[in-house]
Amino acid sequence: MGFGLPISGSWATPPSIVEIARAAEKQGYTSLWTFQRLLFPATDPIPMPYRSVHDPLVLTAYTAAVTETVRLGVAIVNVPYYSPILLAKMLTSLDVVSGGRLDAGLGLGWNADEFAAVGASMDRRGARAEEFVRCLRAIWSDEPVEFRGEFYDVPPSYVDPKPVQRPHPPLLLGGSADPALRRVATLADGWISASRFPAVQVPAAIETIRTAATAAGRDPGQLRFVIRGAVKVRDHDEETPLVGTLDKIRGDVAAYADAGATEFFVDLNFDERIGNPDADPAESTRRAHEALEAFAPGYGGV
């Protein structure tokens, strides 16, 4: 079990980040997670939890300094917004300052406004992502590195320091379409689901990944399957998965485990009553402590 750090809305303040991170670590959560959103379109608004979001890499570095053992996951950063050499350097430093606790989640991106703002193309995102990951691995593994690709080049170079985790931090990929799942099987150490990925679809996704991994000569048993749970605690049960009373949500979490997920993290940022710049930050933090206790490993039946 993991927990989403305060990163979106009014509760995402330095004191709250420290408080929640330390509380989660003390209660036995194995991981803490962030996500990325660069902007909030003014003309075609997206959900309010995307209105005010910190940078995930900066927040992860900050959290590394106030925790000791819990793993720190980035789920996800969108590779089209970076060059491989820049992201490799940033992730390496994160792995070093955290003492080798980083899990690096990567995605393709979906917001056209963000692509326009960073000057990136949405064309052939899959092909670009595949080459990006290969380039990352070369930067971390080859000494010296020289990479020549269709989209990215690295001239013969020494790139130091190296990550604490060798040959590199675990790479987890997002996506739900078949090409994205097969990309996980051939290039990554695991898969991260979208925030509202239903449990009933998890077995098929995992089977697609495992089958493709076997075909590629990889051991599917070594892959991780991580579910981001957009949890919304309410006074009454709702049909929507992970929305309702604590008991109902515990049952929903168990359904993901039964479906084959190896990891699950509770993320309150996607609750409009919490991850919103207009929410009461003190109330959001109080509700976070309630959720931390309710879903902690070894407690609450999870």
Secondary structure, DSSP 8 states (H G I E B T S, - for coil): -EEE-S-BSTT--HHHHHHHHHHHHHTT--EEEE-------SSS---GGGSSB--HHHHHHHHHHH-SSSEEEEEEEEGGGS-HHHHHHHHHHHHHHTTS-EEEEEE----HHHHHHHT---TTHHHHHHHHHHHHHHHHH-SSEEEE-SS-EEEEE---S--SSSS-S-EEE---SHHHHHHHHHH-SEEE--TT--GGGHHHHHHHHHHHHHHTT--GGG-EEEEEEE-EE-SS--SSTTEE-HHHHHHHHHHHHHTT-SEEEEE-TTSTTTSSTTS-HHHHHHHHHHHHHHH-TTSTT-
